[in-house]
Amino acid sequence: MSERRFRAGCGRERVGPSDLSEIAYTDLAFPECPTCRHRIEPEGGPAFCRWIATDRPSPMEALSRFRLDEDGA
């Protein structure tokens, strides 16, 4: 199986399976974890950090092309 690089919000990177686009890191052992911008705290579930594949487009990329006219519509 080939591998792929993943990056957390704190900038740490790791290698994981190439068939994944994200990894849920549930250990949250790093000092930055409580304030990480990739941290998710689902209702009724444990907190985790999203490690996103470095070779995939940002989930916010589509929003960067979105424009409102002067009326806000």
N, CA, C and O atoms as a GROMACS GRO file, in nm:
protein
  292
    1MET      N    1   0.084  -0.118   0.000
    1MET     CA    2   0.000   0.000   0.000
    1MET      C    3   0.089   0.124   0.000
    1MET      O    4   0.186   0.132   0.075
    2SER      N    5   0.054   0.221  -0.085
    2SER     CA    6   0.133   0.343  -0.088
    2SER      C    7   0.093   0.434   0.028
    2SER      O    8  -0.009   0.414   0.094
    3GLU      N    9   0.176   0.535   0.050
    3GLU     CA   10   0.154   0.626   0.163
    3GLU      C   11   0.133   0.767   0.116
    3GLU      O   12   0.162   0.802   0.002
    4ARG      N   13   0.081   0.849   0.207
    4ARG     CA   14   0.048   0.989   0.179
    4ARG      C   15   0.083   1.070   0.304
    4ARG      O   16   0.076   1.019   0.415
    5ARG      N   17   0.121   1.198   0.286
    5ARG     CA   18   0.153   1.286   0.398
    5ARG      C   19   0.028   1.358   0.446
    5ARG      O   20  -0.057   1.398   0.365
    6PHE      N   21   0.017   1.375   0.578
    6PHE     CA   22  -0.094   1.445   0.641
    6PHE      C   23  -0.040   1.554   0.731
    6PHE      O   24   0.068   1.540   0.788
    7ARG      N   25  -0.115   1.664   0.743
    7ARG     CA   26  -0.073   1.777   0.826
    7ARG      C   27  -0.186   1.818   0.919
    7ARG      O   28  -0.302   1.826   0.879
    8ALA      N   29  -0.150   1.845   1.044
    8ALA     CA   30  -0.244   1.895   1.144
    8ALA      C   31  -0.244   2.048   1.142
    8ALA      O   32  -0.160   2.109   1.076
    9GLY      N   33  -0.337   2.108   1.213
    9GLY     CA   34  -0.345   2.253   1.220
    9GLY      C   35  -0.222   2.318   1.283
    9GLY      O   36  -0.192   2.433   1.254
   10CYS      N   37  -0.152   2.244   1.368
   10CYS     CA   38  -0.031   2.296   1.432
   10CYS      C   39   0.091   2.288   1.340
   10CYS      O   40   0.197   2.341   1.373
   11GLY      N   41   0.074   2.222   1.224
   11GLY     CA   42   0.184   2.211   1.129
   11GLY      C   43   0.258   2.078   1.136
   11GLY      O   44   0.341   2.050   1.049
   12ARG      N   45   0.229   1.996   1.237
   12ARG     CA   46   0.294   1.865   1.244
   12ARG      C   47   0.250   1.781   1.124
   12ARG      O   48   0.139   1.795   1.074
   13GLU      N   49   0.338   1.695   1.079
   13GLU     CA   50   0.307   1.607   0.967
   13GLU      C   51   0.336   1.462   1.004
   13GLU      O   52   0.420   1.433   1.089
   14ARG      N   53   0.265   1.373   0.937
   14ARG     CA   54   0.290   1.230   0.952
   14ARG      C   55   0.252   1.161   0.822
   14ARG      O   56   0.187   1.219   0.736
   15VAL      N   57   0.294   1.038   0.810
   15VAL     CA   58   0.264   0.958   0.692
   15VAL      C   59   0.154   0.858   0.729
   15VAL      O   60   0.153   0.803   0.839
   16GLY      N   61   0.062   0.837   0.635
   16GLY     CA   62  -0.047   0.743   0.656
   16GLY      C   63  -0.088   0.679   0.526
   16GLY      O   64  -0.026   0.703   0.422
   17PRO      N   65  -0.193   0.598   0.529
   17PRO     CA   66  -0.239   0.527   0.410
   17PRO      C   67  -0.284   0.622   0.299
   17PRO      O   68  -0.348   0.723   0.327
   18SER      N   69  -0.252   0.590   0.176
   18SER     CA   70  -0.284   0.678   0.063
   18SER      C   71  -0.432   0.678   0.028
   18SER      O   72  -0.479   0.767  -0.043
   19ASP      N   73  -0.508   0.580   0.077
   19ASP     CA   74  -0.650   0.576   0.043
   19ASP      C   75  -0.735   0.667   0.133
   19ASP      O   76  -0.856   0.673   0.116
   20LEU      N   77  -0.672   0.736   0.228
   20LEU     CA   78  -0.744   0.830   0.315
   20LEU      C   79  -0.717   0.973   0.273
   20LEU      O   80  -0.608   1.003   0.223
   21SER      N   81  -0.814   1.063   0.293
   21SER     CA   82  -0.790   1.205   0.266
   21SER      C   83  -0.774   1.282   0.397
   21SER      O   84  -0.723   1.394   0.398
   22GLU      N   85  -0.818   1.223   0.509
   22GLU     CA   86  -0.803   1.282   0.641
   22GLU      C   87  -0.782   1.170   0.743
   22GLU      O   88  -0.821   1.056   0.722
   23ILE      N   89  -0.719   1.208   0.854
   23ILE     CA   90  -0.702   1.116   0.966
   23ILE      C   91  -0.758   1.185   1.089
   23ILE      O   92  -0.732   1.304   1.111
   24ALA      N   93  -0.834   1.114   1.170
   24ALA     CA   94  -0.884   1.167   1.297
   24ALA      C   95  -0.783   1.128   1.405
   24ALA      O   96  -0.766   1.010   1.437
   25TYR      N   97  -0.716   1.229   1.461
   25TYR     CA   98  -0.616   1.206   1.566
   25TYR      C   99  -0.686   1.225   1.700
   25TYR      O  100  -0.719   1.337   1.737
   26THR      N  101  -0.708   1.117   1.773
   26THR     CA  102  -0.785   1.124   1.897
   26THR      C  103  -0.701   1.131   2.024
   26THR      O  104  -0.754   1.160   2.131
   27ASP      N  105  -0.571   1.106   2.014
   27ASP     CA  106  -0.486   1.109   2.134
   27ASP      C  107  -0.473   1.250   2.191
   27ASP      O  108  -0.472   1.268   2.312
   28LEU      N  109  -0.464   1.351   2.104
   28LEU     CA  110  -0.452   1.493   2.143
   28LEU      C  111  -0.345   1.515   2.249
   28LEU      O  112  -0.369   1.582   2.350
   29ALA      N  113  -0.226   1.458   2.226
   29ALA     CA  114  -0.118   1.460   2.323
   29ALA      C  115  -0.023   1.578   2.311
   29ALA      O  116   0.063   1.596   2.397
   30PHE      N  117  -0.034   1.660   2.205
   30PHE     CA  118   0.058   1.771   2.186
   30PHE      C  119   0.009   1.895   2.261
   30PHE      O  120  -0.111   1.911   2.280
   31PRO      N  121   0.099   1.982   2.304
   31PRO     CA  122   0.060   2.100   2.382
   31PRO      C  123  -0.037   2.193   2.306
   31PRO      O  124  -0.118   2.261   2.368
   32GLU      N  125  -0.028   2.195   2.172
   32GLU     CA  126  -0.114   2.283   2.093
   32GLU      C  127  -0.255   2.227   2.073
   32GLU      O  128  -0.344   2.300   2.028
   33CYS      N  129  -0.277   2.102   2.105
   33CYS     CA  130  -0.405   2.036   2.075
   33CYS      C  131  -0.528   2.110   2.128
   33CYS      O  132  -0.628   2.118   2.056
   34PRO      N  133  -0.527   2.166   2.249
   34PRO     CA  134  -0.649   2.232   2.297
   34PRO      C  135  -0.692   2.352   2.213
   34PRO      O  136  -0.810   2.388   2.213
   35THR      N  137  -0.600   2.415   2.140
   35THR     CA  138  -0.634   2.533   2.061
   35THR      C  139  -0.615   2.513   1.911
   35THR      O  140  -0.618   2.610   1.835
   36CYS      N  141  -0.595   2.389   1.869
   36CYS     CA  142  -0.570   2.362   1.727
   36CYS      C  143  -0.690   2.402   1.642
   36CYS      O  144  -0.805   2.378   1.679
   37ARG      N  145  -0.663   2.463   1.527
   37ARG     CA  146  -0.770   2.505   1.438
   37ARG      C  147  -0.836   2.387   1.366
   37ARG      O  148  -0.941   2.404   1.304
   38HIS      N  149  -0.775   2.270   1.372
   38HIS     CA  150  -0.834   2.150   1.312
   38HIS      C  151  -0.906   2.064   1.416
   38HIS      O  152  -0.957   1.957   1.383
   39ARG      N  153  -0.911   2.110   1.542
   39ARG     CA  154  -0.977   2.034   1.650
   39ARG      C  155  -1.128   2.038   1.633
   39ARG      O  156  -1.186   2.143   1.604
   40ILE      N  157  -1.191   1.924   1.651
   40ILE     CA  158  -1.336   1.913   1.642
   40ILE      C  159  -1.386   1.848   1.770
   40ILE      O  160  -1.329   1.749   1.818
   41GLU      N  161  -1.491   1.904   1.826
   41GLU     CA  162  -1.550   1.850   1.948
   41GLU      C  163  -1.697   1.816   1.921
   41GLU      O  164  -1.785   1.898   1.948
   42PRO      N  165  -1.723   1.697   1.868
   42PRO     CA  166  -1.861   1.661   1.835
   42PRO      C  167  -1.945   1.639   1.961
   42PRO      O  168  -1.896   1.594   2.064
   43GLU      N  169  -2.072   1.672   1.950
   43GLU     CA  170  -2.164   1.650   2.060
   43GLU      C  171  -2.176   1.502   2.088
   43GLU      O  172  -2.206   1.423   1.997
   44GLY      N  173  -2.153   1.463   2.212
   44GLY     CA  174  -2.167   1.323   2.249
   44GLY      C  175  -2.052   1.233   2.209
   44GLY      O  176  -2.061   1.111   2.224
   45GLY      N  177  -1.944   1.290   2.158
   45GLY     CA  178  -1.830   1.210   2.116
   45GLY      C  179  -1.700   1.270   2.162
   45GLY      O  180  -1.698   1.385   2.208
   46PRO      N  181  -1.591   1.196   2.151
   46PRO     CA  182  -1.461   1.249   2.194
   46PRO      C  183  -1.406   1.352   2.095
   46PRO      O  184  -1.433   1.346   1.975
   47ALA      N  185  -1.329   1.446   2.147
   47ALA     CA  186  -1.264   1.546   2.062
   47ALA      C  187  -1.157   1.478   1.978
   47ALA      O  188  -1.100   1.376   2.018
   48PHE      N  189  -1.130   1.536   1.862
   48PHE     CA  190  -1.024   1.484   1.775
   48PHE      C  191  -0.971   1.597   1.689
   48PHE      O  192  -1.033   1.703   1.677
   49CYS      N  193  -0.857   1.573   1.629
   49CYS     CA  194  -0.794   1.670   1.538
   49CYS      C  195  -0.794   1.610   1.398
   49CYS      O  196  -0.766   1.492   1.380
   50ARG      N  197  -0.826   1.694   1.299
   50ARG     CA  198  -0.823   1.650   1.159
   50ARG      C  199  -0.683   1.670   1.104
   50ARG      O  200  -0.632   1.782   1.099
   51TRP      N  201  -0.621   1.561   1.062
   51TRP     CA  202  -0.495   1.567   0.990
   51TRP      C  203  -0.533   1.552   0.843
   51TRP      O  204  -0.582   1.446   0.802
   52ILE      N  205  -0.511   1.655   0.764
   52ILE     CA  206  -0.557   1.660   0.626
   52ILE      C  207  -0.441   1.629   0.531
   52ILE      O  208  -0.329   1.675   0.551
   53ALA      N  209  -0.469   1.550   0.427
   53ALA     CA  210  -0.366   1.515   0.329
   53ALA      C  211  -0.306   1.641   0.268
   53ALA      O  212  -0.378   1.732   0.227
   54THR      N  213  -0.174   1.646   0.261
   54THR     CA  214  -0.106   1.765   0.210
   54THR      C  215  -0.121   1.782   0.060
   54THR      O  216  -0.102   1.891   0.007
   55ASP      N  217  -0.155   1.674  -0.011
   55ASP     CA  218  -0.167   1.682  -0.157
   55ASP      C  219  -0.311   1.705  -0.203
   55ASP      O  220  -0.339   1.698  -0.322
   56ARG      N  221  -0.398   1.730  -0.112
   56ARG     CA  222  -0.538   1.754  -0.150
   56ARG      C  223  -0.569   1.902  -0.135
   56ARG      O  224  -0.511   1.968  -0.049
   57PRO      N  225  -0.657   1.956  -0.216
   57PRO     CA  226  -0.691   2.098  -0.206
   57PRO      C  227  -0.754   2.129  -0.070
   57PRO      O  228  -0.820   2.044  -0.010
   58SER      N  229  -0.734   2.249  -0.025
   58SER     CA  230  -0.795   2.293   0.101
   58SER      C  231  -0.946   2.287   0.090
   58SER      O  232  -1.000   2.319  -0.016
   59PRO      N  233  -1.016   2.247   0.197
   59PRO     CA  234  -1.162   2.247   0.192
   59PRO      C  235  -1.219   2.388   0.175
   59PRO      O  236  -1.336   2.403   0.138
   60MET      N  237  -1.140   2.490   0.201
   60MET     CA  238  -1.186   2.628   0.188
   60MET      C  239  -1.153   2.688   0.051
   60MET      O  240  -1.190   2.802   0.024
   61GLU      N  241  -1.084   2.614  -0.034
   61GLU     CA  242  -1.043   2.666  -0.164
   61GLU      C  243  -1.162   2.714  -0.248
   61GLU      O  244  -1.153   2.819  -0.312
   62ALA      N  245  -1.270   2.641  -0.248
   62ALA     CA  246  -1.388   2.680  -0.326
   62ALA      C  247  -1.444   2.813  -0.276
   62ALA      O  248  -1.492   2.894  -0.355
   63LEU      N  249  -1.437   2.837  -0.147
   63LEU     CA  250  -1.487   2.963  -0.092
   63LEU      C  251  -1.401   3.082  -0.134
   63LEU      O  252  -1.451   3.195  -0.139
   64SER      N  253  -1.275   3.060  -0.165
   64SER     CA  254  -1.188   3.171  -0.205
   64SER      C  255  -1.231   3.231  -0.338
   64SER      O  256  -1.197   3.345  -0.369
   65ARG      N  257  -1.306   3.155  -0.417
   65ARG     CA  258  -1.356   3.206  -0.546
   65ARG      C  259  -1.495   3.267  -0.535
   65ARG      O  260  -1.545   3.325  -0.631
   66PHE      N  261  -1.557   3.254  -0.420
   66PHE     CA  262  -1.693   3.305  -0.399
   66PHE      C  263  -1.690   3.456  -0.379
   66PHE      O  264  -1.612   3.507  -0.298
   67ARG      N  265  -1.775   3.527  -0.452
   67ARG     CA  266  -1.782   3.673  -0.442
   67ARG      C  267  -1.926   3.718  -0.429
   67ARG      O  268  -2.015   3.666  -0.496
   68LEU      N  269  -1.949   3.815  -0.342
   68LEU     CA  270  -2.080   3.877  -0.328
   68LEU      C  271  -2.077   4.008  -0.402
   68LEU      O  272  -1.974   4.076  -0.406
   69ASP      N  273  -2.191   4.047  -0.463
   69ASP     CA  274  -2.194   4.179  -0.524
   69ASP      C  275  -2.212   4.284  -0.416
   69ASP      O  276  -2.220   4.249  -0.298
   70GLU      N  277  -2.219   4.409  -0.451
   70GLU     CA  278  -2.225   4.518  -0.354
   70GLU      C  279  -2.350   4.512  -0.267
   70GLU      O  280  -2.349   4.564  -0.155
   71ASP      N  281  -2.457   4.448  -0.315
   71ASP     CA  282  -2.580   4.437  -0.236
   71ASP      C  283  -2.574   4.319  -0.140
   71ASP      O  284  -2.668   4.299  -0.062
   72GLY      N  285  -2.469   4.240  -0.143
   72GLY     CA  286  -2.455   4.126  -0.055
   72GLY      C  287  -2.527   4.002  -0.104
   72GLY      O  288  -2.543   3.905  -0.030
   73ALA      N  289  -2.571   4.004  -0.229
   73ALA     CA  290  -2.644   3.889  -0.283
   73ALA      C  291  -2.553   3.804  -0.370
   73ALA      O  292  -2.597   3.703  -0.424
   0.00000   0.00000   0.00000
